[in-house]
Amino acid sequence: MKPHHWLALIPFLLFLCGAPFAARVQPFVLGLPFFLAWTIGSVLATAAVMGLVFWLDPANDAP
């Protein structure tokens, strides 16, 4: 496994460690309950991290 592939753990930890914390908080973010805003943010962060892993992987260079 290449070192930049370890970045893929970040989204996993966002969902695993952050969800129990986010479920206890009651405020609203942009009109959404905090847990829903956390989930949407985690999905967007997952897309950004996976894009970064793709960009850093030399196997994805154009021929």
Buried (B, 14 or more C-beta within 10 A) or exposed (E): EEEBEEEBEBBEEBBEEBEEEBEEEEEEBEEEBBBBBBBEBBEEBBEEBBEBBEEEEEEEEEE
